């Protein structure tokens, strides 16, 4: 007899098992009754239980049989008890005595399929191990799992299914029908709800939310200009439409999103809307003409050079000075007022012009021109942005000026360090304290590292180095006392004063200064409106004294240069006095570079179109300006 003939086939999965197996190796199904005990070919008086390692005496078995015809003792249900179906049965399955002649065995054999019996036996096994089986996907989960790790079905739904034993074909059919109905119903309802949400959604509001995330001010401006509420909160349905769970949460406002994604410029606009301090929309020239602004930044990057020799400092080859176009004065009063609101930093302007403590525009009657505080970004890069605005009218978005500053302090630091140390030592001795050499070197390393980190706040040394990179003087008009938001005095501010490129030869530098304003940790560019073409000379006057006629300090002078401040000022700038004896520096106004002139013209055209739309015989709604900052945001 071959090996295959000696094996017995499982009636559930048809797997051929070895004779010693009393259960199916594959599905753990019970061995058929007729194969457990078989009669030897010689029909002797012995019956051998396969795999049991024991034998039964047929005579003893026949004596115990209570049947009238004991010749059928092998099939007699009263004589022979089969081995149990499984060692560990599910608590919901009652133990069964299955024989070949029992009606229950025949019924189970007819109604049950192999898969149903396998699943029931496996369920009993897995339940004994403490795990529970998902009724949807049959995944085996740990007892502490409240939901199926595979499909997410709740564990509470499993308890009802485990108490019922349904034959596999019927159960699978019911599950398939249920899953199909549920899926189709869910898909239909989901799509129906999404269509309704899309149809009824306020896309102006949703685009504003996306604009804050992407750093694009245009959709935010469109939403606010249409009367949108900056304090509006996101709902669950709107979050579902936006479909970005990592970015949008229920209850968030535009302010929450601006804070979360560090959009400082948009945050200032939104807060100004909430506080009711104007439109809050900013239209600086670089925002209205982003392509030209990008060209200007690329051109500015090509103007850098590095000096060879003992002073390897970076420097620029051009000296432009940005001024507001004279055509602004020709605009109607209402349009000019709107332009100024959208261009200037109102808070900084008011703080610099505040009453008796005014640091700018206090000498206009003496021939000194009015300075305007340009709005710029406010996260650590404000000094570099204000310098770029005062010269080229754009932001330092590409960090070209910051890179030049960092490399200058690294390569030429040995030239700046002695002046910086002596200057700081004089202030330290005035405050009656001193530092060791190791502390000076540590502070210097910190300042050099700050220059290379975008977004980091800069100090006086960095302004001094920028004056050398630009090869021109920098005048800083700033508050003398730094105050908190509550108006409390925090300490003296040391930024106000004159910064000269003292390490360069005077003939190598420009005598035309630029002006910056400083208010509570923020720098702004101070620019005038250029005079009309028929006025000569074309120059603005910048005071070199404060309101009390006290000279502005010159920073980073050596001890040997003290007491010669006015002489040094006249060496580096064109200095004169007004009729009232105010010492001023002349800022010559030359023709704008071509790219800057084109950017200003495109910026003015925006307001000219507004005039045309509002002055026509039949007024029409003002179209929304389609411009982009192209990343000119505070974060980037």
C-alpha positions, 0 to 999 in steps of 0.5 A: 500500500502506497503512502498516499493510500495510508493518509486520510483526507480531511472532509473539510479542506481535503488536506491529506493527513498522516495516519497518526493525526487525529486532527487535520493539520491544516484546518484542525478539523476532526478526523472522519469516524470511519478512519479512526478505527479500521479493521485489519485485512485478516478480520482477526479479533483486534481493532487498531486505533490509528495513531493512538498506540493502543488496541481494542479487543473485539470480543470485549467490545462485543460483550459491552455492546447492548445492540441486538446485532453486535456485528455492527459494533464498529458503527454502533454509537453505543459502543464506540466514542470518538475522540474529542473534536478539539482540546479547547473549544470556544465557550460559546460552542457546546461539546458535541459527541459526533458519530457517523450515525448521529443525525447531528453529525449528518446535519452539521456535515450538510450545512457546514462548509470547511471554512465555517468550521475552520473559522469557528475552531480558530476563533475558539483558539484565538479567544483562548489566547486572549485576542479578539478577531475582527468580524469585518476583516478577521484580523487578530487584535490584542485584547486592549485594542478598542478598534481593529488595527487593520480596518478600524472596526470597533471592538464592541461590534465584535462581541455580538458576532462572536456569540453567534455561529453562522455557517460560513456561506451564509455568514460570508454572504451576509457580511458581503452584502452588508459591506457592499451596502455600507460601502455604497451607502457611505460613498454615496452619502459622502459624495452627496455631502461633499457636493453640497458642501462645495456648492454652498461653501464660502470659497473666499473664506477658504481660499483666505485660509489656504493663503495664510498657510501658503504665505500668499497675501492675495486671497487674504486681502480679497477676503478682508476687502469683501467685508470678511470677518478676520475672527471667523472660525473654521467648522468641521465641514470646512475642515473636511473640504480643505482636507488637510488635517495637519494644518486646519483644526475646528475653531481656528481663525486666520490669526491662529493659522498665521501664528501657527505658521509664523506669517508675521506680515499677515498676522499684522494685517489681521490684528489691525483688522480686529483692532479696527485700525484701518484696512490692514492691507499692504501694497508695497511696490515689491508686492504689486510688481513681484517680477520686477522686484525679483529682477532687482534682487538678482541685479543687486546680488551681482553688485557684490565684490570682495576686497582683497588684501588685509581687509577682505570686506564685501562691498557693493558697486552701486549706490541707489537711494529709494524715494517715493515718486513725486506723482503721489502728490498729484493723486486725489486726496482719498486715493493718496490717503489709501496709498499711504495707509497701504504703504506705511507702518502707521504704528512706527510712524506715530511712535517716531513722531510722538509729541515732545519725544519725536525723533523725526519730522520735528524740523520740517519748518526749517527746510528739512524734508518729511520722512515716511516710515515704510512698512516691512517684514517684522521677524528678525530680518527687519534691519536688512529689509529696511536697508534694502528698501532705503536703497533699492525699494525691495526686501532682502528676500533672497538673503543676499545682504545677510550672506554678505554680512555674515561672510564679512564678519568671518573674513574681516572680523579681525578688523572689526573686533578691536573697534567693537571691543574698545567701544563696548569696553567704554560703555562697560566702564561707564556702567562700572563693570568689566569683562575678561578676554574669554567673555569678549571672545564669546560675545563676539562669536555670538554676534558673528553667528547671529549674522548667518542665521536668517530671522535672527535679531541683529545688533549695533555691530551689524549696522556698522558692518552694513555701512562698510558693505554699502560703503555709505553712512547710515543714520538711525533715528530711534527711540531712546527708551524701549517700552513694553506694550503696556508703556512700561520702560524696559531700558535704554535703546542704543541704536540711535546715531551715525554709523560710518564706514570708518575702516574704508578710505573716504574716497572709496565711499559714497557721501550720500547717507540712508536713514532708518528708524528704530522702534521697540525692536523693529527697524524701518526704512525712512524715505522722503517723497522726491521733489518736483523736477523743477526744484534744485538742488534735488536733495533731502536734508537729514538732521544730525541732531535730536529735538533738543539740538544734541548731536547724534552719537557716532558709534564705534569711534576709537578713544583717539577720535573722541571730541572730533565728532563734527570734523569726522561727520564733515569728512564723510558727508556733506554737512550744512546748517539750516537757517535756524542752526540745525546741523543736517546732512545732505542726501542727494537724489539721483535718477532711479535705476531703470528696474526700480523706476518700472516697479514704481510706475507699475505700483502707481498704475494700480491707484490710477486704475482705481481713480479711473474706475471711481471717476467714470460716468457709471461707476464700476466695481474695482477689480481685485488686483491680481498680484503676488508677493511670490514669497515676500512674506515674513516667514520666507 
